[in-house]
Amino acid sequence: MSQSSRNLTEFSKQLLSGLSPPISLMLGSLIQDPQFSLNPYFWVVLVGGSITFAISLGRFLEKKHRWVRGIWHVAGIGLAGFVLVSWARYDSFLTSMMIEAVIMVAIVIGFLLRRRALDKNYGRRNSRLIYLGLVLGALLPLAAILPHVSETPVLKVSPSSYVSMPHGGMTESMNVTIASFYGNVWDIRVTAESPEWVAVYLDGTKDGPIEIPFLEHGRKYVGTIRLETSPRIQNGTYNVLLRFQYRDATRHIYHGSEDISVYVGPQLLLLQSSVLFLGVLSAVILILIIIVLRRPRAWGIP
């Protein structure tokens, strides 16, 4: 392999390992929202978490690092494991514990394969800190499941959060997904509260309710919402509130709500504002990436 190829390979490893912790942090933030598990890209989180975990663990065990880089890689291992365990928790508590066991086994195998090299690189005294880092990386994912050992159910009511109508006197229909996470739920009741000049029909009934006696964990109920605006309504934004309540297996009652913003009026200004915002945001992200890639060491990235 030529020197240029080695340099390119090393740069690629540094770039990937440097990006692993922030990518894992982003995925961990996404996976905390139960609504995201209804997204068709939900499986991408599993792939992304697995890749970032493998990169961080492999890079950490590959060679000797200074303590700053070592901490950076340990953070990547722990955060990626947190993403994987959080992803599995949407299936069941048992599945999340199985994923945690797989993470521990992977770390132990990596440690056993590289133990002699680690002792040689760091010395027996300093290598204990490396062992501690591996233990911390293995235990951090437990933070995703230990607070939820009781399997408290979470009900998510997911309508579209935004509806646009060019003028009053129009009708808009949409689906509403009601899904249970982390446990079974009973006695679900969903009702609507709407402002004047806006009528809301839940499954054909004005202001509801939608009533579901039992919803099994992992299953979804798809209902309909119909919004009708009066011809006399003024242009502007109106908020429709969906309220819901449900109980768990111990008959403890939970409450929640979701908002639907109904915009009535011309769309040109709104569209221009959205395009401008996305353009500015994309430019800022591109500039930050260029700055980090030009001087990665200045940002503490190996």
Number of C-alpha atoms within 10 A of each C-alpha: 5 7 8 9 10 11 11 12 12 12 13 12 17 16 16 18 26 24 17 27 23 16 18 28 18 13 23 23 11 16 20 14 11 17 18 12 18 14 10 8 10 15 11 12 20 18 12 17 26 17 15 25 30 19 21 28 23 17 21 24 21 13 12 16 17 8 11 11 17 20 16 19 30 26 22 29 33 28 29 35 31 31 29 28 28 26 25 21 21 19 15 17 20 13 15 22 18 14 20 25 14 14 25 19 13 16 21 16 12 17 18 12 12 15 16 12 17 22 15 12 14 16 12 12 9 12 17 14 14 23 14 12 20 23 16 15 27 25 16 18 26 18 13 22 20 11 10 13 11 11 16 18 19 20 26 20 22 18 19 15 12 12 16 14 17 12 18 19 15 13 14 14 13 13 15 17 17 20 24 22 24 22 21 21 26 19 16 21 16 21 20 22 17 16 11 10 15 19 18 26 19 21 17 14 13 16 19 18 18 18 15 15 10 14 20 15 19 14 11 16 13 13 15 15 22 18 19 17 21 15 11 10 15 14 14 11 14 18 16 20 17 22 17 21 17 24 20 18 12 7 11 9 14 15 12 14 14 16 17 17 15 20 20 21 18 14 12 9 10 12 11 10 11 11 12 12 11 11 11 11 11 11 10 11 10 11 10 10 11 11 12 15 12 9 11 16 11 10 11 12 18 21
